[in-house]
Amino acid sequence: MKLIVSLLTALLLIGIIALGSGAYNMAATEKHWAITEKIIEWVRESSIEARAKDLEVPPLDDASALVTGAEHYDAMCVGCHLAPGRAQTELALGLYPQAPVFHKREPLTDATEILDHAREYFWVIKNGLKMTAMPAWGLSHDDDVIWAMTAFVLKISGMTPQRYEELIIGSNEGHAHEEGRHPHE
């Protein structure tokens, strides 16, 4: 038993020394080691699933909520997640890991899968994700707006540029995001 503890301690110390020496490149232009990527993906997915699994999903088919979600998505998400008919942004190009491009994903058709994704998208939009550039929009937006954004993200798969434009101009309210101003003030 002492031998095992000694070996584990030695491995831990070697790992700390190696990582502390700068051997691991943290540049966004350098991909993670394959094992690092697998571990990060597993931890991220497990964390989101554990925290989102009990969320109660409201009805997501309200037309006005879809317009609200589209407006917020266009104002806050396009830079990283892109949109139908829009060119890739410099910001999106420089991200690592790359942000999901929702409009290029296959549309979800299974009701259970839709609910699971809705819970997970809501949780991520509200809480953000560490070390991914995904902000926690729940600090500046209420749950109704976040559910509207969730509904929109679920509907953007395969959306045409024309439909996207219709939705983002579908409200007379407009959507202002001023520096330092909470959108609900």
C-alpha positions in Angstrom: 0.0 0.0 0.0 2.9 2.4 0.9 4.4 1.7 -2.6 1.1 2.6 -4.4 0.8 5.8 -2.4 4.4 6.7 -3.0 4.0 6.1 -6.8 0.8 8.1 -7.0 2.5 11.0 -5.0 5.5 10.9 -7.3 3.3 10.9 -10.4 1.3 13.8 -9.0 4.5 15.8 -8.3 5.9 15.0 -11.8 2.6 16.2 -13.3 2.6 19.4 -11.3 6.2 20.1 -12.2 5.5 19.4 -15.9 2.4 21.6 -16.1 4.0 24.3 -14.0 7.0 24.4 -16.4 4.8 25.5 -19.2 4.9 22.2 -21.0 1.2 22.4 -21.7 0.5 25.1 -24.3 -2.6 27.2 -23.3 -2.7 29.1 -26.6 -6.1 29.1 -28.3 -4.3 28.3 -31.6 -3.0 25.0 -30.2 -5.5 22.1 -29.8 -5.7 20.2 -26.5 -4.1 16.8 -26.2 -6.7 14.2 -27.3 -7.0 12.9 -23.7 -7.4 16.4 -22.4 -10.2 17.1 -24.9 -12.0 13.9 -24.0 -11.8 14.6 -20.2 -13.0 18.2 -20.7 -15.9 17.1 -22.9 -16.9 14.4 -20.4 -16.8 16.8 -17.4 -18.7 19.5 -19.3 -21.4 17.2 -20.5 -21.8 15.5 -17.1 -22.0 18.8 -15.3 -24.6 20.3 -17.7 -26.7 17.1 -17.6 -26.6 16.9 -13.8 -27.7 20.5 -13.3 -30.2 20.7 -16.1 -32.0 17.4 -15.8 -34.8 18.6 -13.4 -35.5 21.9 -15.1 -39.2 22.3 -16.0 -39.4 23.3 -19.7 -42.2 25.8 -20.5 -44.0 25.7 -23.8 -41.5 26.7 -26.5 -43.8 27.2 -29.5 -45.0 30.7 -28.7 -44.4 33.0 -31.8 -43.6 36.1 -29.7 -41.1 34.2 -27.6 -39.4 33.0 -30.8 -39.1 36.6 -32.0 -37.8 37.6 -28.6 -35.3 34.8 -28.8 -34.2 35.7 -32.3 -33.7 39.4 -31.3 -31.5 38.4 -28.4 -29.6 35.8 -30.4 -28.9 38.3 -33.1 -27.7 40.9 -30.6 -25.6 38.7 -28.4 -24.9 35.3 -30.0 -24.1 35.7 -33.7 -20.5 36.8 -33.1 -19.7 33.3 -31.9 -22.5 31.0 -33.0 -23.1 32.6 -36.4 -26.4 32.8 -38.2 -28.0 31.7 -41.5 -26.8 33.8 -44.4 -24.1 35.5 -42.3 -20.4 35.2 -42.8 -18.1 33.7 -40.2 -16.9 36.4 -37.8 -13.3 37.1 -36.7 -14.4 36.3 -33.2 -15.8 32.9 -34.1 -12.7 32.1 -36.0 -10.4 32.8 -33.1 -12.3 30.8 -30.5 -11.1 27.5 -29.1 -13.0 25.5 -28.5 -15.2 26.6 -31.4 -18.7 27.6 -30.5 -21.5 25.3 -31.9 -23.0 26.6 -35.1 -26.6 25.8 -34.4 -28.1 26.6 -37.8 -25.9 23.9 -39.4 -27.0 21.2 -36.9 -29.6 18.6 -37.8 -33.0 19.6 -36.6 -34.2 17.6 -33.5 -37.4 15.6 -34.1 -37.7 13.3 -31.1 -39.8 14.9 -28.3 -37.6 13.6 -25.5 -34.4 14.7 -27.2 -35.9 18.2 -27.7 -36.8 18.5 -24.0 -33.3 17.3 -23.0 -31.6 19.8 -25.3 -34.0 22.6 -24.1 -33.0 22.0 -20.5 -29.3 21.9 -21.4 -29.4 24.9 -23.7 -31.3 26.9 -21.0 -28.8 26.0 -18.3 -25.8 26.9 -20.5 -27.3 30.2 -21.7 -28.2 31.1 -18.1 -25.0 30.0 -16.4 -22.3 30.1 -19.1 -19.4 27.8 -19.4 -16.0 28.2 -17.9 -13.0 28.5 -20.3 -15.2 28.6 -23.5 -16.1 32.3 -23.8 -19.7 31.4 -23.2 -21.1 34.2 -20.9 -23.6 33.7 -18.2 -26.6 35.6 -19.6 -28.6 34.9 -16.5 -26.7 37.7 -14.7 -28.4 40.2 -17.0 -31.5 38.5 -18.4 -34.5 36.9 -16.8 -35.6 33.3 -17.2 -38.4 34.2 -19.7 -35.9 35.8 -22.1 -33.5 32.9 -21.6 -36.3 30.4 -22.4 -37.1 32.5 -25.5 -33.5 32.2 -26.6 -33.6 28.5 -25.9 -36.7 28.1 -28.1 -34.9 30.1 -30.9 -31.8 27.9 -30.7 -33.9 24.8 -31.0 -35.6 26.3 -34.1 -32.6 27.7 -35.9 -31.4 24.3 -37.2 -31.7 24.4 -41.0 -33.3 27.9 -41.0 -33.1 29.9 -44.2 -31.5 33.3 -44.2 -34.8 34.8 -45.2 -36.6 33.3 -42.2 -33.8 34.4 -39.9 -34.1 38.0 -41.1 -38.0 37.9 -40.8 -37.7 36.8 -37.1 -35.0 39.4 -36.1 -37.0 42.2 -37.6 -40.4 40.8 -36.4 -40.7 43.0 -33.4 -41.3 46.8 -33.2 -39.6 47.0 -29.9 -36.0 46.7 -31.1 -33.3 45.4 -28.9 -30.7 47.7 -27.3 -27.7 46.4 -25.6 -25.8 49.4 -24.2 -22.5 49.1 -22.4 -23.2 48.9 -18.7 -27.0 49.0 -19.0 -29.1 46.1 -17.9 -31.6 45.3 -20.6 -34.6 45.3 -18.2 -33.9 48.7 -16.6 
